[in-house]
Structures are given as C-alpha cells and as structure tokens.
Amino acid sequence: MSDLEIIDLVKSALIKVRPEFAAGFESVAMSTRFENLRIDSVDTLRMITFLEDKVGFVFQDDDLSRIETVTDLAAIIRKHGR
C-alpha cells in the first residue's frame, strides 16, 4: 500500500469518527502525530476498528502501543502485507 493510499485511508477513518473535523483532517501527512488530531481515546478505538475492517487484519496490542504517527501506522500495515 502506498503512502498516499495509507494517508487517504487514515483520512477516511478520521472523517468517519469525527466528521465535524473533516476540514482539519485534509492536512494529514505521513509525519502527522495522532495526538495532534483532536481525537480522544474512544475516537481512536473507532478509527482503529474502521482501519482493521479496511485492511483485513486486527492490529496487535504491541503494535498499537507503538503508533504515534501515520508513518508508524503505515509500517504496521505494510508488515502485514497490505
């Protein structure tokens, strides 16, 4: 999966969980830190569930604990062959 595809996937997930912030999510890039996106822990869980459905695998707790940026998330997606 390319960087652009992953960014688009993350944007889709974010818009799904917090549509009122959609305009702000347009600037998401590989270096974007999830802590800077104005989403809380419930939103994060909903985002991860959306992503799991789209990529076809369940993120492991070990992997989730290491995700700080979109780049970190991309590495996990690529590790699982997507």
Salt bridges, closest charged atoms under 4 A:
ASP3 OD1 - ARG78 NH2 2.49
GLU20 OE2 - ARG18 NE 2.53
GLU26 OE1 - LYS11 NZ 3.95
GLU35 OE2 - ARG33 NE 3.32
ASP43 OD2 - ARG18 NH1 2.77
ASP43 OD1 - ARG46 NH1 3.89
ASP63 OD1 - ARG66 NH2 2.83
ASP63 OD1 - LYS79 NZ 3.05
ASP63 OD2 - HIS80 NE2 3.51
GLU68 OE1 - ARG33 NH2 2.85
